[in-house]
Every structure is written in C-alpha cells, then in structure tokens.
C-alpha cells in the first residue's frame, strides 16, 4: 500500500486533534485547551469578539444593540469572562455619568483572526451544510 500526502496530512490532523482534547493521565482537571475552547466557543463570546473587532471600542449598550438576541445579563457575564481571560479590556472614564468602553486586547485581536477564519469557513460551506440538513430532513437553525 502506498502512503500519499493526503494520508499523511489526514494523520497529522487527527494527531493534532487528539493532542488538543487529551487530558493528561495524572490530571484530574479539565484539559486547559478544552477549558479555553469551552469559554470562547459559545455564540455570545464569538459574536462579542467579532463586534468588538469591527471597531476600536464600544460602550455596553452599543454592543448590546449590535448583538441581536443577547440579554443584558448574558452580555455582562460574557464580557466579564472575556475580560478575565485577558481578551477584552474594560475602560472606565471618570465622567458624570460614568462611561465604560470595551475593546479587544492584543490577545483578543489574535483570537479575532481565528474567529474570522472560522466565519469565512462557515460562509463558504453554508450551502453544503444547508443541503445536508435538507437531506436529513432538518430545517437550518
């Protein structure tokens, strides 16, 4: 049997995926990579990162208006989590009334690049996914 470049690439991809999801045997905690992916992989975090990445900074209510369907509480929780992880910076201005702005940090900007790639992949493959859902008798969400 002849091994092709495609076979080698597929093997490398499988190994890379295994490495990401594997919890070390001497660890009782979640895999750190899985923990981060869980945090940033939800739709509100991804949408927040995209919207913050589309401008220099946004105030809370501006961001809330841009993210259709998010509640005030969910946006608060999401922004706090992203700030805790060092992805978003919160700046409070000593004015009356106080003004608070949110912006991506350098780390957040580097994540934005990956999120954009994921968004581009989704846009490019949306017709194929819709077709597959139709074949399976499911309506696109």
WOLINRA-V537656 format. One record per pair of residues at least 24 apart in sequence whose C-alpha atoms are under 7 Angstrom apart, sorted by the first residue. I is the first residue (numbers start at 1). J is the second residue. Records with the same first field share a line. If there is no record, write none. Layout:
I->J ; J
This chain:
44->78
45->78
49->112
50->112
52->103 ; 104
53->104 ; 109 ; 112
56->103
57->101 ; 102 ; 103
58->101 ; 102 ; 103
59->100 ; 101 ; 102
60->101
